[in-house]
Amino acid sequence: MVMNKNLSFKSNGLYFFDSSTLNWLPLACEEVNLNLFFDGVNFVYFSNNFCPACRLFNLVWYPFVEEKFSKKDNIYFYVALCNWFTENCDSSCARSAFLYFNIKASPTMVIMIKLKDKIIKHYIEGNIKEKFLYEILNQAIKIYENLAKNSQTNYH
């Protein structure tokens, strides 16, 4: 189900893309921390309802997630949505995500590669094209696979 048919995404919140149902699910939390994220490649898109650049990036982001990468293993997609950063946000969970990742611009993508206690974060601010999203995702997958491979050789 594509985002435009599924949700209006006007409601502030932190959403997780459930690849088994192809739906964006709201997450309930009081505080965002690393326990909220999975081992693998976590993409967190920070958006604001009052941001014209975000509305443009939405046209790239949602089809990219929902149609191209929704069934890949160890890849997880999130959206943190406020009206305008932490100053105008009706969701404690989304506000906490903006604070936790220290987001000061929108749209912003945080690519977080997580494997147990190893964390690699990369921030991208501004609109990017679908081709660049592919490149970023493929690089992140390779980094995660290398971390996993190195982790296995360290334990055997």
Backbone bond lengths (Angstrom), bond angles and torsions (degrees), N, CA, C in turn:
res aa  C-N    CA-C-N  psi(-1)  N-CA   C-N-CA  omega(-1)  CA-C   N-CA-C  phi
1 M - - - 1.455 - - 1.533 108.53 -
2 V 1.270 117.69 126.67 1.459 122.61 -177.92 1.524 109.72 -79.92
3 M 1.318 116.21 147.14 1.458 122.41 -174.99 1.516 112.25 -51.27
4 N 1.326 119.09 -44.04 1.466 120.42 -176.04 1.527 111.59 -62.13
5 K 1.334 116.94 -30.60 1.460 120.63 178.51 1.524 110.86 -86.45
6 N 1.319 116.50 -22.65 1.455 122.22 -171.11 1.525 112.45 -90.43
7 L 1.308 116.67 -55.93 1.465 122.44 -176.78 1.519 109.36 -139.07
8 S 1.294 116.35 151.14 1.457 119.31 175.49 1.520 110.95 -79.82
9 F 1.309 116.82 -18.48 1.456 123.12 -176.90 1.515 112.25 55.26
10 K 1.308 116.02 35.76 1.454 119.96 172.00 1.526 109.89 -92.10
11 S 1.328 116.42 -23.30 1.465 120.82 -178.30 1.515 110.40 -75.92
12 N 1.320 116.08 127.53 1.453 121.09 176.97 1.521 108.62 -63.15
13 G 1.323 115.80 142.81 1.458 119.07 178.71 1.509 111.60 165.45
14 L 1.311 114.44 174.21 1.458 122.22 172.65 1.521 105.93 -107.84
15 Y 1.342 116.20 123.34 1.447 122.32 -175.01 1.524 110.03 -117.25
16 F 1.335 114.98 146.76 1.456 122.93 178.14 1.524 108.03 -121.24
17 F 1.335 117.27 134.71 1.460 120.21 178.05 1.515 109.45 -85.10
18 D 1.323 115.90 115.73 1.460 122.60 178.89 1.526 107.66 -90.66
19 S 1.326 116.21 106.42 1.465 120.28 -175.16 1.530 112.35 -70.38
20 S 1.324 118.02 -18.68 1.464 118.90 179.42 1.531 111.49 -75.97
21 T 1.338 116.96 -31.11 1.468 120.50 179.26 1.525 112.66 -108.56
22 L 1.334 116.72 -8.81 1.469 123.13 -176.20 1.528 111.61 58.66
23 N 1.325 115.11 38.94 1.466 121.35 178.84 1.524 110.29 -124.95
24 W 1.328 114.88 149.33 1.465 121.69 171.73 1.524 106.95 -88.16
25 L 1.318 115.94 119.32 1.459 121.29 -176.56 1.519 110.47 -106.38
26 P 1.321 118.20 132.78 1.464 119.88 176.32 1.531 109.89 -71.26
27 L 1.319 115.88 136.87 1.460 121.40 176.73 1.519 108.82 -98.78
28 A 1.301 116.08 139.73 1.458 121.22 176.22 1.524 107.82 -102.67
29 C 1.305 116.05 124.74 1.459 119.68 177.34 1.520 108.46 -159.76
30 E 1.291 115.34 154.63 1.460 120.94 173.04 1.521 110.45 -96.73
31 E 1.324 114.83 -27.38 1.455 120.08 -175.67 1.523 108.99 -144.52
32 V 1.317 116.92 138.16 1.455 121.42 175.86 1.519 108.23 -95.58
33 N 1.337 115.29 130.24 1.456 121.38 174.03 1.526 107.97 -147.68
34 L 1.301 116.48 -179.06 1.462 120.50 -174.66 1.526 112.81 -63.29
35 N 1.323 118.38 -24.20 1.463 120.92 -179.71 1.526 112.30 -65.00
36 L 1.311 117.43 -18.29 1.462 121.86 -179.63 1.532 111.77 -75.26
37 F 1.327 116.67 -18.20 1.455 121.67 -173.25 1.523 111.21 -107.22
38 F 1.322 115.34 155.07 1.459 122.49 -175.63 1.519 111.51 -93.89
39 D 1.331 116.01 158.15 1.454 119.93 166.95 1.523 106.85 -65.12
40 G 1.301 115.95 126.38 1.459 121.74 -177.03 1.515 109.74 139.16
41 V 1.318 116.09 -155.18 1.458 123.00 179.48 1.527 107.77 -102.33
42 N 1.321 116.14 115.60 1.461 122.57 -179.44 1.520 108.60 -109.05
43 F 1.329 116.48 119.45 1.462 122.21 175.80 1.516 107.65 -102.16
44 V 1.322 116.96 122.65 1.463 120.94 178.03 1.525 107.67 -119.08
45 Y 1.317 115.23 116.92 1.467 121.68 179.61 1.528 107.55 -99.64
46 F 1.336 116.04 122.75 1.457 122.41 178.11 1.519 108.71 -100.76
47 S 1.331 115.12 119.54 1.450 121.81 -174.34 1.523 109.82 -131.09
48 N 1.320 114.83 157.05 1.460 121.59 176.23 1.528 109.28 -130.49
49 N 1.323 116.15 137.39 1.464 120.58 179.36 1.524 112.49 -60.86
50 F 1.339 118.06 -32.55 1.463 121.33 -177.05 1.528 112.41 -92.65
51 C 1.315 117.33 20.62 1.465 122.77 -175.57 1.529 109.79 -109.68
52 P 1.347 118.40 108.81 1.476 120.37 178.57 1.532 112.80 -60.94
53 A 1.330 117.46 -37.40 1.466 120.10 179.34 1.526 111.08 -64.81
54 C 1.328 116.51 -32.97 1.469 120.04 177.55 1.521 110.84 -66.77
55 R 1.309 116.78 -40.81 1.469 119.91 179.44 1.535 110.28 -61.01
56 L 1.318 117.08 -36.46 1.469 120.45 176.08 1.531 110.89 -67.99
57 F 1.331 116.34 -44.58 1.460 119.53 -178.73 1.532 111.54 -67.00
58 N 1.325 117.35 -29.32 1.466 120.65 177.00 1.528 111.50 -55.63
59 L 1.339 115.91 -34.48 1.469 121.07 -179.42 1.528 111.88 -65.81
60 V 1.323 116.89 -23.30 1.465 122.16 177.11 1.530 110.15 -94.26
61 W 1.319 116.02 -47.50 1.469 122.30 -171.36 1.534 113.68 -61.31
62 Y 1.322 117.30 -55.30 1.461 119.43 -172.51 1.528 113.26 -64.10
63 P 1.339 119.75 -46.26 1.475 118.19 175.56 1.530 112.34 -62.48
64 F 1.328 116.48 -37.25 1.465 120.82 178.51 1.523 110.25 -57.57
65 V 1.318 117.06 -48.60 1.467 121.25 -178.77 1.524 110.67 -69.44
66 E 1.315 116.13 -52.54 1.455 121.04 -168.88 1.526 113.80 -73.64
67 E 1.316 117.24 -31.40 1.459 120.04 -174.74 1.519 113.52 -103.86
68 K 1.311 117.55 -26.07 1.458 119.39 -170.94 1.533 113.68 -106.50
69 F 1.311 117.39 -39.34 1.460 119.27 -170.38 1.518 114.42 -126.28
70 S 1.294 117.57 17.26 1.463 119.46 -174.51 1.522 113.41 -71.01
71 K 1.305 118.77 -18.78 1.466 120.69 -175.58 1.528 113.66 -111.48
72 K 1.296 119.04 11.88 1.456 121.59 179.42 1.529 109.78 -78.82
73 D 1.315 116.12 142.81 1.464 121.03 177.46 1.518 111.10 -75.18
74 N 1.310 115.51 145.27 1.474 123.60 174.70 1.524 114.21 62.70
75 I 1.330 117.36 24.21 1.460 121.85 175.11 1.518 107.44 -124.27
76 Y 1.329 115.63 128.03 1.463 121.13 -173.67 1.519 109.09 -130.81
77 F 1.328 116.04 139.02 1.457 121.63 -176.01 1.525 110.58 -121.48
78 Y 1.331 114.86 138.04 1.461 122.81 -179.99 1.525 109.19 -134.65
79 V 1.322 115.69 155.89 1.460 122.19 169.71 1.518 107.14 -131.81
80 A 1.332 116.05 126.67 1.465 122.02 171.01 1.519 106.12 -104.98
81 L 1.330 116.17 117.44 1.463 121.06 -173.71 1.517 111.23 -123.50
82 C 1.315 115.34 124.15 1.465 122.99 172.60 1.525 107.59 -124.43
83 N 1.323 117.13 170.84 1.461 119.25 171.90 1.520 109.75 -71.47
84 W 1.346 115.61 -50.49 1.459 120.96 177.46 1.526 109.28 -152.78
85 F 1.335 115.22 90.19 1.459 122.95 179.26 1.533 110.27 50.33
86 T 1.316 117.41 -149.65 1.470 120.27 -177.62 1.524 111.78 -80.22
87 E 1.345 117.35 -15.72 1.468 120.81 -178.44 1.523 112.15 -68.77
88 N 1.331 117.07 -29.00 1.459 121.24 -178.46 1.530 107.56 -140.95
89 C 1.338 114.57 83.74 1.453 120.46 -176.40 1.521 109.53 -143.75
90 D 1.328 115.94 122.50 1.461 121.69 -177.47 1.519 113.16 -90.64
91 S 1.313 117.51 9.53 1.468 121.46 -178.35 1.519 110.10 -125.52
92 S 1.325 116.51 119.59 1.465 119.46 178.12 1.531 110.26 -65.40
93 C 1.317 117.15 -32.47 1.465 120.70 -179.87 1.534 110.78 -67.54
94 A 1.333 117.43 -47.75 1.468 120.81 178.73 1.525 110.53 -65.65
95 R 1.328 116.86 -42.95 1.469 120.41 178.57 1.527 110.31 -59.02
96 S 1.321 116.02 -42.88 1.457 120.80 178.87 1.530 111.32 -62.74
97 A 1.333 117.30 -38.33 1.467 120.44 177.75 1.529 111.15 -64.49
98 F 1.342 116.73 -44.43 1.467 120.30 177.06 1.530 110.50 -58.32
99 L 1.333 116.85 -41.72 1.465 120.72 -179.97 1.525 111.60 -70.93
100 Y 1.320 116.69 -45.09 1.470 121.40 -177.29 1.528 110.96 -58.30
101 F 1.339 116.46 -42.69 1.461 120.56 -178.67 1.530 112.55 -92.95
102 N 1.345 117.12 1.94 1.467 122.12 176.02 1.531 111.70 56.12
103 I 1.333 116.16 51.99 1.464 121.86 -176.29 1.526 110.01 -81.86
104 K 1.328 115.97 126.45 1.469 122.52 -178.12 1.520 113.06 -122.83
105 A 1.341 117.95 -3.97 1.470 122.04 -178.88 1.528 108.19 -141.33
106 S 1.323 114.91 154.15 1.463 118.09 174.90 1.527 109.04 -141.66
107 P 1.312 117.05 144.82 1.455 125.61 -0.69 1.533 111.32 -73.81
108 T 1.324 115.14 148.59 1.463 122.05 173.78 1.516 108.22 -132.38
109 M 1.320 115.45 138.36 1.459 122.12 173.22 1.513 107.86 -111.99
110 V 1.319 116.29 132.51 1.453 120.78 170.90 1.524 106.53 -112.54
111 I 1.321 114.97 123.34 1.453 120.63 175.52 1.522 105.32 -104.07
112 M 1.316 115.39 115.17 1.456 120.32 -178.09 1.530 107.99 -117.59
113 I 1.320 114.72 117.73 1.458 121.14 176.64 1.521 105.82 -99.69
114 K 1.329 115.11 123.21 1.464 120.39 -173.70 1.523 109.28 -128.87
115 L 1.310 115.23 130.19 1.458 121.81 171.87 1.521 106.88 -143.02
116 K 1.326 115.01 105.38 1.461 122.63 -177.10 1.527 109.49 54.21
117 D 1.332 117.63 -112.88 1.467 120.05 -177.57 1.528 113.19 -96.31
118 K 1.332 117.42 2.91 1.468 121.00 178.23 1.523 109.19 -94.45
119 I 1.335 115.45 127.74 1.464 121.83 -178.88 1.529 108.31 -130.83
120 I 1.316 115.79 130.01 1.466 121.92 172.50 1.522 106.14 -125.03
121 K 1.341 116.65 125.20 1.466 121.03 179.28 1.524 109.41 -119.50
122 H 1.317 114.27 141.66 1.467 120.74 175.75 1.523 107.79 -136.92
123 Y 1.327 116.59 132.78 1.466 122.26 -177.83 1.526 109.73 -109.01
124 I 1.341 115.89 137.71 1.461 121.68 174.42 1.525 106.88 -129.97
125 E 1.325 116.04 120.79 1.469 121.05 179.64 1.519 109.84 -104.55
126 G 1.338 115.81 141.91 1.454 121.36 175.73 1.519 112.17 96.32
127 N 1.313 114.62 174.03 1.461 121.04 -179.77 1.515 110.71 -73.62
128 I 1.318 115.48 139.88 1.455 120.83 175.40 1.525 108.19 -132.95
129 K 1.292 115.28 156.80 1.470 122.18 -178.69 1.534 110.13 -84.11
130 E 1.315 114.48 161.07 1.464 120.46 -179.84 1.531 111.64 -58.69
131 K 1.314 117.37 -39.53 1.474 120.78 179.65 1.529 110.75 -58.04
132 F 1.331 117.18 -41.62 1.460 121.21 179.21 1.531 110.68 -68.30
133 L 1.335 117.34 -36.35 1.463 120.53 175.44 1.531 110.42 -59.82
134 Y 1.327 117.15 -43.99 1.462 121.23 176.67 1.523 110.87 -57.71
135 E 1.329 116.07 -47.75 1.464 120.36 -178.56 1.522 110.93 -61.03
136 I 1.316 116.50 -44.63 1.464 120.76 179.86 1.522 110.40 -62.49
137 L 1.312 116.12 -46.34 1.458 120.31 -178.78 1.521 110.97 -62.37
138 N 1.306 117.38 -45.54 1.464 120.17 179.82 1.519 112.03 -63.64
139 Q 1.332 117.56 -38.74 1.467 120.37 175.77 1.524 110.65 -64.19
140 A 1.325 116.66 -43.67 1.468 120.85 -179.43 1.528 110.85 -63.66
141 I 1.326 117.36 -39.48 1.471 120.94 178.15 1.523 109.91 -62.17
142 K 1.325 117.25 -44.34 1.469 120.63 179.30 1.519 111.51 -62.35
143 I 1.334 116.70 -41.54 1.468 120.29 178.56 1.526 110.10 -62.84
144 Y 1.328 116.30 -45.58 1.466 119.91 179.15 1.532 111.12 -61.90
145 E 1.329 117.06 -45.04 1.466 120.55 179.41 1.517 111.32 -61.08
146 N 1.343 117.98 -39.83 1.464 121.41 177.05 1.527 111.24 -65.35
147 L 1.343 116.34 -41.71 1.469 119.37 176.54 1.524 110.76 -60.68
148 A 1.322 116.55 -44.70 1.460 120.89 -178.64 1.525 110.75 -64.67
149 K 1.334 116.72 -42.65 1.458 120.86 179.96 1.530 110.37 -64.15
150 N 1.334 116.59 -44.82 1.465 120.66 179.04 1.521 111.06 -65.47
151 S 1.309 117.09 -35.36 1.457 121.80 178.90 1.526 110.46 -64.53
152 Q 1.336 116.65 -41.28 1.465 120.85 179.75 1.516 111.51 -67.37
153 T 1.334 117.62 -39.63 1.463 119.65 -179.41 1.521 110.88 -71.11
154 N 1.316 118.31 -26.55 1.463 120.94 177.95 1.534 112.12 -72.68
155 Y 1.326 117.27 -24.26 1.452 120.53 -176.73 1.525 112.44 -96.79
156 H 1.330 118.95 -8.18 1.469 120.40 -177.26 1.498 111.17 -112.32
